[in-house]
């Protein structure tokens, strides 16, 4: 089913929860454009001679730039790119990490007269740890220990993720992907959108 609404999807969630999987599902279903916070950070990391694929590097870069440029700098960059790059009516913005990111999403949706759908993708830490090491394997990188993964989880870049989780539970869509493969995640997403948009 395709909905007639013009939508802005904001995607949030902890590391390796399934955010990109859901983003790809939305992009395909709604012929949407997408922007990822990590893409902006990776571009900056590359220009600085840093590894653009290393999670800890991107986290530390984000925190240092936040201290240097202000709390909302990355959200502002995303908002600017929406104006410069979007071609499709529907848009997915993946990787929201801060409460200020929600306010930016609201502003972008209002300016484009779109409905904002905020989606938080979650999974248990053990599931996400396994997925993260699977991702590293595909990148031909060595796996990390569970203790190293916990350090990534406690990085200052992640300190408002739970606020976004609670916001989605109260005002958006919350999906736990622990028990779902891609097909069942798509079904859960469709059901949640149907209920959110009051379409049956």
Backbone as CSV, one residue per row, in Angstrom:
resi,resn,N_x,N_y,N_z,CA_x,CA_y,CA_z,C_x,C_y,C_z
1,UNK,0.832,-1.197,0.000,0.000,0.000,0.000,0.869,1.250,0.000
2,UNK,0.497,2.205,-0.793,1.171,3.504,-0.803,0.223,4.537,-0.201
3,UNK,0.725,5.335,0.703,-0.100,6.350,1.343,-0.015,7.649,0.557
4,UNK,-1.101,8.419,0.605,-1.157,9.661,-0.158,-0.431,10.798,0.553
5,UNK,-0.136,10.604,1.864,0.545,11.645,2.608,1.946,11.890,2.035
6,UNK,2.412,13.123,2.125,3.815,13.426,1.870,4.508,13.401,3.223
7,UNK,5.531,12.591,3.367,6.063,12.309,4.692,7.556,12.573,4.815
8,UNK,7.927,12.996,6.002,9.310,13.089,6.422,9.496,12.059,7.520
9,UNK,10.360,11.092,7.289,10.633,10.064,8.271,11.937,10.394,9.002
10,UNK,11.887,10.425,10.313,13.099,10.557,11.112,13.404,9.219,11.750
11,UNK,14.597,8.694,11.529,14.976,7.371,12.031,16.041,7.514,13.110
12,UNK,15.809,6.879,14.251,16.778,6.900,15.341,16.910,5.500,15.921
13,UNK,17.949,5.307,16.717,18.146,4.022,17.374,19.608,3.819,17.711
14,UNK,19.906,2.894,18.597,21.296,2.620,18.952,22.038,1.898,17.830
15,UNK,23.318,1.732,18.020,24.187,1.092,17.033,23.686,-0.303,16.662
16,UNK,23.626,-0.567,15.342,23.309,-1.894,14.803,21.922,-2.384,15.199
17,UNK,20.989,-1.458,15.377,19.631,-1.851,15.741,18.787,-2.198,14.519
18,UNK,19.199,-1.710,13.342,18.437,-1.959,12.123,17.950,-0.694,11.450
19,UNK,18.551,0.447,11.808,18.123,1.743,11.248,18.259,1.777,9.730
20,UNK,19.387,1.327,9.224,19.617,1.386,7.773,18.685,0.436,7.035
21,UNK,18.389,-0.714,7.630,17.435,-1.645,7.029,16.075,-0.980,6.866
22,UNK,15.601,-0.300,7.915,14.309,0.373,7.857,14.367,1.545,6.881
23,UNK,15.468,2.283,6.891,15.633,3.377,5.931,15.505,2.856,4.506
24,UNK,16.196,1.761,4.204,16.142,1.203,2.851,14.728,0.745,2.481
25,UNK,14.003,0.173,3.437,12.625,-0.235,3.181,11.750,0.969,2.837
26,UNK,11.917,2.056,3.587,11.125,3.264,3.343,11.493,3.922,2.019
27,UNK,12.787,3.959,1.725,13.248,4.559,0.472,12.644,3.817,-0.717
28,UNK,12.645,2.487,-0.641,12.112,1.692,-1.746,10.589,1.818,-1.845
29,UNK,9.901,1.769,-0.710,8.436,1.755,-0.722,7.856,3.094,-1.148
30,UNK,8.504,4.190,-0.725,7.947,5.518,-0.980,8.750,6.331,-1.986
31,UNK,9.679,5.665,-2.691,10.515,6.367,-3.662,11.093,7.633,-3.023
32,UNK,11.610,7.468,-1.807,12.054,8.610,-1.002,13.543,8.881,-1.182
33,UNK,13.907,10.125,-0.988,15.313,10.473,-0.830,15.717,10.165,0.606
34,UNK,17.019,10.095,0.841,17.451,9.870,2.214,18.729,10.634,2.501
35,UNK,18.887,10.984,3.750,20.109,11.592,4.259,20.495,10.867,5.534
36,UNK,21.794,10.632,5.711,22.271,9.970,6.923,23.271,10.872,7.642
37,UNK,23.070,11.027,8.933,24.016,11.801,9.728,25.431,11.238,9.586
38,UNK,25.541,9.920,9.535,26.866,9.296,9.455,27.573,9.643,8.154
39,UNK,26.802,9.892,7.091,27.423,10.260,5.815,28.133,11.598,5.925
40,UNK,27.517,12.551,6.622,28.139,13.855,6.809,29.421,13.715,7.630
41,UNK,29.347,12.932,8.703,30.527,12.733,9.547,31.628,12.002,8.791
42,UNK,31.242,11.033,7.979,32.239,10.291,7.195,32.943,11.204,6.203
43,UNK,32.190,12.125,5.593,32.794,13.087,4.664,33.835,13.945,5.379
44,UNK,33.487,14.416,6.576,34.420,15.253,7.344,35.637,14.440,7.770
45,UNK,35.402,13.199,8.204,36.506,12.342,8.624,37.476,12.104,7.468
46,UNK,36.935,11.838,6.281,37.775,11.601,5.107,38.650,12.817,4.805
47,UNK,38.049,14.004,4.876,38.794,15.229,4.604,39.904,15.463,5.630
48,UNK,39.727,14.930,6.813,40.726,15.100,7.868,41.721,13.946,7.945
49,UNK,41.603,13.014,7.004,42.527,11.886,6.987,42.229,10.834,8.022
50,UNK,40.970,10.788,8.503,40.555,9.809,9.495,39.798,8.669,8.813
51,UNK,39.668,7.554,9.510,38.962,6.405,8.963,37.457,6.686,8.991
52,UNK,36.823,6.848,7.829,35.400,7.197,7.804,34.475,6.034,8.119
53,UNK,35.033,4.841,8.304,34.208,3.668,8.593,34.319,3.218,10.045
54,UNK,35.159,3.906,10.824,35.370,3.491,12.206,34.382,4.197,13.128
55,UNK,33.585,3.428,13.843,32.521,3.974,14.688,33.061,4.905,15.771
56,UNK,34.076,4.472,16.485,34.622,5.276,17.578,35.197,6.595,17.056
57,UNK,35.834,6.548,15.885,36.389,7.761,15.274,35.287,8.763,14.967
58,UNK,34.187,8.275,14.393,33.081,9.164,14.053,32.397,9.712,15.307
59,UNK,32.282,8.875,16.327,31.699,9.344,17.587,32.520,10.492,18.172
60,UNK,33.838,10.277,18.264,34.712,11.290,18.862,34.736,12.558,18.018
61,UNK,34.698,12.396,16.701,34.663,13.551,15.812,33.390,14.348,16.043
62,UNK,32.266,13.655,16.163,30.986,14.317,16.396,30.996,15.102,17.708
63,UNK,31.506,14.495,18.765,31.536,15.155,20.070,32.430,16.390,20.034
64,UNK,33.600,16.277,19.402,34.519,17.417,19.349,33.934,18.557,18.517
65,UNK,33.257,18.216,17.408,32.643,19.254,16.578,31.440,19.875,17.278
66,UNK,30.749,19.076,18.074,29.628,19.613,18.846,30.115,20.653,19.851
67,UNK,31.242,20.355,20.482,31.818,21.308,21.432,32.317,22.565,20.724
68,UNK,32.824,22.387,19.505,33.401,23.495,18.750,32.334,24.360,18.079
69,UNK,31.304,23.722,17.503,30.341,24.439,16.664,28.971,24.643,17.314
70,UNK,28.732,23.964,18.427,27.443,24.110,19.089,26.592,22.862,18.987
71,UNK,25.623,22.771,19.880,24.793,21.581,20.030,24.090,21.173,18.741
72,UNK,23.609,22.143,17.983,22.777,21.808,16.835,23.465,21.830,15.487
73,UNK,24.793,21.828,15.466,25.502,22.037,14.195,25.195,20.956,13.159
74,UNK,25.140,19.684,13.596,24.933,18.609,12.628,23.491,18.615,12.116
75,UNK,22.557,18.913,13.007,21.169,19.026,12.583,21.007,20.158,11.564
76,UNK,21.717,21.259,11.780,21.656,22.377,10.828,22.229,21.979,9.472
77,UNK,23.320,21.203,9.494,23.908,20.721,8.241,22.912,19.846,7.472
78,UNK,22.219,18.982,8.202,21.222,18.121,7.580,20.107,18.965,6.961
79,UNK,19.629,19.956,7.709,18.555,20.821,7.208,18.987,21.536,5.935
80,UNK,20.238,21.994,5.888,20.748,22.664,4.688,20.795,21.715,3.497
81,UNK,21.177,20.479,3.754,21.261,19.511,2.662,19.881,19.138,2.120
82,UNK,18.866,19.175,2.990,17.508,18.913,2.528,17.153,19.907,1.439
83,UNK,17.458,21.171,1.676,17.148,22.220,0.699,17.951,22.057,-0.578
84,UNK,19.198,21.626,-0.450,20.098,21.579,-1.605,19.935,20.333,-2.463
85,UNK,19.572,19.203,-1.834,19.718,17.928,-2.523,18.438,17.152,-2.778
86,UNK,17.353,17.465,-2.084,16.190,16.607,-2.203,15.460,16.783,-3.522
87,UNK,15.077,15.667,-4.121,14.332,15.659,-5.376,12.955,15.022,-5.205
88,UNK,12.858,13.989,-4.385,11.602,13.298,-4.169,10.748,14.034,-3.141
89,UNK,9.441,13.783,-3.158,8.559,14.399,-2.165,8.819,13.840,-0.773
90,UNK,8.971,12.521,-0.667,9.197,11.884,0.632,10.693,11.850,0.953
91,UNK,10.990,11.934,2.244,12.385,12.018,2.674,12.581,11.219,3.955
92,UNK,13.697,10.491,4.022,14.092,9.767,5.230,15.400,10.368,5.735
93,UNK,15.419,10.755,7.014,16.638,11.245,7.642,17.012,10.261,8.738
94,UNK,18.129,9.584,8.538,18.545,8.500,9.432,19.689,8.935,10.342
95,UNK,19.639,8.447,11.574,20.770,8.620,12.478,20.602,9.750,13.476
96,UNK,19.361,10.191,13.701,19.116,11.229,14.696,19.604,10.742,16.063
97,UNK,20.331,11.608,16.753,20.956,11.209,18.006,20.633,12.135,19.179
98,UNK,20.156,13.350,18.893,19.980,14.345,19.944,18.538,14.846,19.967
99,UNK,18.132,15.363,21.127,16.786,15.936,21.227,16.612,17.098,20.253
100,UNK,17.690,17.842,20.020,17.605,18.960,19.081,17.345,18.477,17.660
101,UNK,17.723,17.240,17.365,17.451,16.680,16.043,15.942,16.567,15.803
102,UNK,15.182,16.247,16.852,13.729,16.160,16.715,13.147,17.522,16.364
103,UNK,13.654,18.558,17.029,13.169,19.908,16.734,13.495,20.294,15.294
104,UNK,14.665,19.899,14.823,15.030,20.181,13.429,14.104,19.450,12.472
105,UNK,13.807,18.184,12.770,12.875,17.429,11.932,11.513,18.115,11.876
106,UNK,11.044,18.586,13.025,9.751,19.284,13.061,9.787,20.533,12.184
107,UNK,10.885,21.286,12.285,11.012,22.516,11.496,11.021,22.208,9.996
108,UNK,11.782,21.176,9.614,11.855,20.797,8.197,10.484,20.343,7.703
109,UNK,9.800,19.523,8.503,8.471,19.040,8.103,7.497,20.204,7.959
110,UNK,7.523,21.138,8.910,6.616,22.288,8.850,6.886,23.148,7.615
111,UNK,8.179,23.349,7.328,8.538,24.214,6.197,8.121,23.604,4.868
112,UNK,8.009,22.275,4.815,7.657,21.576,3.580,6.202,21.089,3.591
113,UNK,5.472,21.456,4.666,4.070,21.062,4.806,3.926,19.543,4.723
114,UNK,4.792,18.854,5.459,4.798,17.400,5.459,4.435,16.861,6.836
115,UNK,4.036,15.608,6.863,3.791,14.933,8.129,5.086,14.279,8.594
116,UNK,5.465,14.547,9.850,6.663,13.935,10.423,6.296,12.612,11.074
117,UNK,7.003,11.565,10.678,6.870,10.251,11.301,8.219,9.912,11.927
118,UNK,8.280,9.918,13.254,9.535,9.641,13.952,9.546,8.171,14.375
119,UNK,10.581,7.448,13.953,10.651,6.004,14.173,11.935,5.656,14.922
120,UNK,11.779,4.939,16.030,12.940,4.481,16.783,13.065,2.972,16.598
121,UNK,14.244,2.549,16.112,14.524,1.133,15.885,15.418,0.631,17.008
122,UNK,15.009,-0.453,17.644,15.721,-0.932,18.829,16.011,-2.423,18.713
123,UNK,16.909,-2.886,19.559,17.211,-4.315,19.703,18.054,-4.468,20.962
124,UNK,18.104,-5.668,21.489,18.885,-5.912,22.695,20.373,-5.715,22.412
125,UNK,21.127,-5.458,23.449,22.558,-5.207,23.272,23.270,-6.441,22.729
126,UNK,22.828,-7.631,23.119,23.481,-8.848,22.612,23.225,-9.023,21.116
127,UNK,22.009,-8.736,20.688,21.695,-8.817,19.259,22.506,-7.800,18.478
128,UNK,22.573,-6.587,18.996,23.286,-5.527,18.284,24.787,-5.777,18.257
129,UNK,25.319,-6.353,19.308,26.738,-6.707,19.333,27.061,-7.717,18.233
130,UNK,26.211,-8.724,18.092,26.425,-9.735,17.043,26.318,-9.105,15.654
131,UNK,25.329,-8.227,15.468,25.172,-7.561,14.174,26.367,-6.663,13.871
132,UNK,26.866,-5.989,14.879,27.991,-5.079,14.663,29.229,-5.848,14.217
133,UNK,29.494,-6.983,14.848,30.651,-7.775,14.440,30.447,-8.388,13.060
134,UNK,29.202,-8.707,12.717,28.917,-9.187,11.366,29.215,-8.089,10.345
135,UNK,28.888,-6.857,10.700,29.186,-5.720,9.830,30.691,-5.557,9.667
136,UNK,31.430,-5.681,10.751,32.894,-5.571,10.686,33.483,-6.661,9.797
137,UNK,32.924,-7.863,9.900,33.410,-8.975,9.078,33.238,-8.662,7.593
138,UNK,32.110,-8.061,7.237,31.872,-7.699,5.839,32.839,-6.626,5.365
139,UNK,33.356,-5.819,6.302,34.325,-4.782,5.975,35.762,-5.294,6.079
140,UNK,35.897,-6.612,6.280,37.214,-7.241,6.448,37.990,-6.650,7.619
141,UNK,37.248,-6.342,8.697,37.862,-5.826,9.915,37.721,-6.867,11.018
142,UNK,38.646,-6.878,11.977,38.557,-7.860,13.069,37.377,-7.559,13.989
143,UNK,36.806,-8.572,14.612,35.699,-8.341,15.540,36.187,-7.627,16.809
144,UNK,35.233,-7.022,17.511,35.563,-6.388,18.784,34.954,-7.206,19.915
145,UNK,35.437,-6.986,21.125,34.901,-7.690,22.282,33.614,-7.008,22.749
146,UNK,32.874,-7.717,23.595,31.648,-7.137,24.135,31.976,-5.910,24.980
147,UNK,33.101,-5.943,25.684,33.512,-4.793,26.493,33.797,-3.586,25.613
148,UNK,34.426,-3.816,24.455,34.693,-2.716,23.524,33.386,-2.156,22.956
149,UNK,32.420,-3.043,22.716,31.125,-2.581,22.223,30.425,-1.737,23.287
150,UNK,30.535,-2.140,24.540,29.926,-1.365,25.622,30.540,0.020,25.726
151,UNK,31.824,0.150,25.437,32.478,1.465,25.438,31.870,2.349,24.351
152,UNK,31.630,1.774,23.174,30.976,2.528,22.106,29.594,3.006,22.562
153,UNK,28.894,2.136,23.286,27.551,2.460,23.754,27.556,3.626,24.749
154,UNK,28.650,3.750,25.496,28.725,4.772,26.549,29.380,6.068,26.073
155,UNK,29.747,6.127,24.797,30.354,7.340,24.262,29.390,8.513,24.400
156,UNK,29.937,9.707,24.608,29.100,10.901,24.794,28.218,11.189,23.584
157,UNK,28.578,10.662,22.418,27.754,10.855,21.221,26.398,10.160,21.352
158,UNK,26.313,9.201,22.270,25.100,8.390,22.401,24.268,8.764,23.625
159,UNK,24.604,9.863,24.307,24.020,10.093,25.633,22.572,10.562,25.638
160,UNK,21.984,10.828,24.476,20.573,11.202,24.438,19.725,10.201,23.653
161,UNK,20.303,9.056,23.345,19.571,8.054,22.570,18.322,7.593,23.314
162,UNK,18.426,7.434,24.632,17.253,6.979,25.378,16.144,8.032,25.378
163,UNK,16.514,9.308,25.338,15.493,10.354,25.241,14.691,10.207,23.951
164,UNK,15.384,9.875,22.867,14.705,9.680,21.589,13.845,8.423,21.617
165,UNK,14.328,7.395,22.315,13.537,6.161,22.479,12.205,6.481,23.172
166,UNK,12.273,7.234,24.245,11.059,7.573,24.988,10.136,8.479,24.164
167,UNK,10.723,9.391,23.384,9.918,10.268,22.527,9.143,9.443,21.504
168,UNK,9.826,8.477,20.891,9.168,7.644,19.875,8.050,6.822,20.487
169,UNK,8.261,6.293,21.675,7.219,5.500,22.326,5.982,6.345,22.617
170,UNK,6.192,7.636,22.917,5.080,8.519,23.268,4.445,9.180,22.051
171,UNK,5.267,9.509,21.043,4.777,10.350,19.947,5.003,9.780,18.545
172,UNK,5.755,8.720,18.438,6.094,8.210,17.118,5.839,6.718,16.995
173,UNK,6.796,6.035,16.412,6.712,4.585,16.215,7.963,3.950,16.820
174,UNK,7.757,2.913,17.614,8.863,2.184,18.240,8.828,0.744,17.740
175,UNK,9.948,0.279,17.197,10.029,-1.080,16.669,11.251,-1.783,17.251
176,UNK,11.013,-2.924,17.881,12.095,-3.767,18.390,12.359,-4.854,17.349
177,UNK,13.572,-4.880,16.802,13.884,-5.810,15.711,14.526,-7.110,16.190
178,UNK,14.549,-7.327,17.503,15.199,-8.524,18.039,14.693,-9.813,17.387
179,UNK,13.391,-9.892,17.206,12.787,-11.139,16.735,12.409,-11.095,15.256
180,UNK,12.911,-10.093,14.535,12.435,-9.913,13.160,13.560,-9.970,12.129
181,UNK,13.302,-10.684,11.040,14.161,-10.569,9.877,13.655,-9.385,9.046
182,UNK,14.248,-9.170,7.875,13.886,-7.994,7.083,12.412,-8.033,6.686
183,UNK,11.908,-9.203,6.282,10.516,-9.292,5.838,9.547,-9.002,6.973
184,UNK,9.792,-9.595,8.144,8.863,-9.353,9.248,9.001,-7.940,9.791
185,UNK,10.200,-7.361,9.706,10.378,-5.950,10.081,9.546,-5.068,9.167
186,UNK,9.540,-5.391,7.868,8.728,-4.629,6.915,7.243,-4.721,7.266
187,UNK,6.783,-5.906,7.664,5.385,-6.076,8.036,5.029,-5.273,9.280
188,UNK,5.906,-5.314,10.286,5.677,-4.557,11.519,5.659,-3.062,11.214
189,UNK,6.574,-2.621,10.365,6.637,-1.209,9.986,5.349,-0.787,9.282
190,UNK,4.868,-1.611,8.364,3.639,-1.300,7.630,2.453,-1.192,8.588
191,UNK,2.343,-2.128,9.524,1.246,-2.100,10.493,1.313,-0.853,11.364
192,UNK,2.523,-0.500,11.798,2.688,0.681,12.649,2.335,1.957,11.900
193,UNK,2.740,2.045,10.629,2.403,3.217,9.819,0.898,3.301,9.577
194,UNK,0.263,2.152,9.344,-1.184,2.134,9.128,-1.911,2.687,10.344
195,UNK,-1.468,2.266,11.514,-2.104,2.751,12.738,-1.806,4.222,12.974
196,UNK,-0.572,4.635,12.697,-0.183,6.019,12.923,-0.953,6.957,12.008
197,UNK,-1.172,6.532,10.784,-1.844,7.385,9.814,-3.350,7.115,9.752
198,UNK,-3.820,6.191,10.630,-5.239,5.863,10.713,-5.783,5.364,9.376
199,UNK,-4.947,4.522,8.740,-5.381,3.910,7.482,-5.468,2.408,7.681
200,UNK,-6.563,1.817,7.309,-6.744,0.385,7.526,-7.224,-0.289,6.248
